[in-house]
Amino acid sequence: MTLTFTTEPAVPLPAAERAELLASPGFGTVFTDHMISIDWDRDRGWHSARLHPYGPLVLDPSAQVFHYGQEVFEGMKAYRRPDGTVVTFRPYANAARFNRSCARMAMPELPEETFVEALELLAGTDREWVPEQPGCSLYLRPFMIATQHTIGFYGPSAAYRFMVIASPAAAYFTAGPKPLSVWISREHTRAAPGGTGEAKCGGNYAGTLVAQEQARRDGCDQVVWLDPVERRWVEEMGTSNLFFVYGDRLVTPALSGTLLAGVTRDSVLALADELGYRAEEGRVGVEQWRADAESGALTEVFSCGTSSMITPVGSVRSADGGWTIGGGVPGPVTSRLAEEIAGIQYGTRPDPFGWVHKIA
Ligand code: COI
């Protein structure tokens, strides 16, 4: 299937106003001049692919997404490199995960080529919005919603809209390179076997807010989820995956079906091996986490995700007390992996895996 995109140009924000916004973009509140929309219905399949001015949507209040939450999304970034080119990172990995989420949520899959073409068109058109400062990027948010007008719940929506919006972004965690403090949720779980935990759908995030707020009230930055059955095995953090560092050995929780298969997680697994560490998927129990941190066998912990990149975790709080990891300061393995992965993305290091995808 080939879709042809039509273009309705926006009146761009004046350059001086754009420069002011780009000087300190924060995360997630500033948006570029354009967006992408593509519609789907049962008769026509995917159609009406368009680049058009960024702006509010007009949707019927009975659109299914508002009532039953049929929605999926992705998160990825475009980076400006020293030679002025703009690239994304492993966009086909995000396209494939997007379609796995669609399949789980009974939504139509979008051809991977169309997904990537939509990103290229938006980031290429709005390339002036890709920040230049180190550590900044243009965050790309592809998402899809159910638009059929009905509050009957007889089956999947008969109509959908896929959209992409773009937002210049600085660091996700505002405290700078300071290691995160995390809080282990014992009362709530994020996902259950057979549920939607592996899909990147909005409902998975909404359900975590109550525990995230509990973590904040206890003075922690982020919540950590345990497995839903034994409430013993570490799964993931509020918005990212976790790695445990034992000297030169790295362990990340295996994909059990209840946690998100992060693209950064997968990249760290590959890159760690390339850099001479031993990286593996496994199980980390919460008691083990504490015992290994206290004995010093566990030298570092870090979180990884698209928005937050690689961030050290320095201290843990749980109902039965707390502990620190490696003295609560960023460790050398975390710092090296963070530098290497950012180097590939920003073009200051070679790209041995061919992960970088040129846009403009
Ligand atoms: C991302 O890291 O890209 C995500 O989708 C997480 C989101 C909560 C910002």
Boltz pocket constraint, residues with backbone or C-beta under 6 A from the ligand:
constraints:
  - pocket:
      binder: B
      contacts: [[A, 74], [A, 75], [A, 76], [A, 239], [A, 305], [A, 306], [A, 307], [A, 308]]
      max_distance: 6.0
